[in-house]
């Protein structure tokens, strides 16, 4: 069943959990990481998650040990982007 997010509130409610799972998978699945890096929105769509058209996904620092996914909202005909949320994976070694 597809998850179609219609507005900022729904994105803030549902997306952190989904992106958390994306980051965890990126950590262990190289091909998934590469496809997410090249087209994050398409990867979500392929997995049944659809964002509003005014939302932009950016995968930042993909090759560091602190990769980060940032979600922006961009109004039509505007260059201004509002950061809606971001998730960062911080890898820590246990002792």
C-alpha positions as CSV (number, residue, x, y, z in Angstrom):
1,X,0.0,0.0,0.0
2,X,1.4,3.4,-1.0
3,X,2.0,6.2,1.4
4,X,1.1,9.5,-0.3
5,X,2.1,12.5,1.7
6,X,0.1,15.5,0.9
7,X,1.5,18.4,3.0
8,X,4.3,19.5,5.3
9,X,2.5,18.2,8.4
10,X,2.3,14.7,7.0
11,X,5.9,14.8,5.8
12,X,7.0,15.8,9.3
13,X,4.8,13.1,10.9
14,X,5.7,10.1,8.7
15,X,9.0,10.8,6.9
16,X,11.5,10.7,9.8
17,X,10.7,7.0,10.5
18,X,10.9,6.2,6.8
19,X,14.2,8.1,6.3
20,X,15.6,6.4,9.4
21,X,15.1,3.1,7.7
22,X,16.6,4.4,4.5
23,X,19.7,5.6,6.4
24,X,20.0,2.2,8.1
25,X,19.8,0.4,4.7
26,X,22.3,2.8,3.1
27,X,24.8,1.7,5.7
28,X,24.6,-1.9,4.7
29,X,23.4,-1.9,1.1
30,X,25.8,-0.3,-1.4
31,X,23.6,-0.6,-4.5
32,X,20.7,0.9,-2.6
33,X,22.9,3.7,-1.4
34,X,24.1,4.5,-5.0
35,X,20.6,4.6,-6.4
36,X,19.4,6.8,-3.5
37,X,22.4,9.1,-4.0
38,X,21.5,9.6,-7.7
39,X,17.7,10.0,-7.3
40,X,16.4,9.9,-3.8
41,X,12.8,10.8,-4.7
42,X,12.6,7.9,-7.3
43,X,13.9,5.4,-4.7
44,X,11.1,6.5,-2.3
45,X,8.6,6.3,-5.1
46,X,9.8,2.8,-6.0
47,X,9.2,1.8,-2.4
48,X,5.7,3.3,-2.3
49,X,6.4,6.6,-0.6
50,X,5.3,9.7,-2.5
51,X,6.2,13.3,-1.4
52,X,4.3,16.5,-2.3
53,X,5.7,18.1,-5.5
54,X,7.0,21.1,-3.6
55,X,9.3,18.9,-1.4
56,X,13.0,18.4,-2.4
57,X,15.1,15.6,-1.0
58,X,18.9,16.1,-0.7
59,X,21.3,13.4,0.3
60,X,24.3,15.2,1.8
61,X,27.7,13.8,2.7
62,X,26.9,10.4,1.3
63,X,30.4,9.2,1.6
64,X,31.1,10.3,5.2
65,X,30.3,8.4,8.3
66,X,27.6,11.0,9.0
67,X,25.4,10.9,5.9
68,X,22.4,13.2,6.1
69,X,19.1,13.4,4.3
70,X,17.5,16.9,4.2
71,X,14.0,17.7,3.1
72,X,13.2,21.1,1.8
73,X,10.0,22.8,0.8
74,X,10.2,25.0,-2.3
75,X,7.3,27.2,-3.4
76,X,6.5,27.3,-7.1
77,X,8.4,30.0,-8.9
78,X,10.5,30.7,-5.9
79,X,14.2,30.1,-5.3
80,X,13.6,30.2,-1.5
81,X,13.8,26.8,0.2
82,X,12.5,26.1,3.7
83,X,14.1,23.2,5.5
84,X,11.4,21.0,6.8
85,X,13.4,18.3,8.5
86,X,16.7,16.4,8.3
87,X,18.0,13.1,9.6
88,X,21.6,12.3,10.1
89,X,23.1,9.0,10.7
90,X,26.0,9.1,13.2
91,X,28.0,5.9,13.3
92,X,29.4,5.1,16.7
93,X,31.6,2.2,17.6
94,X,30.7,0.4,20.8
95,X,33.4,-0.9,23.1
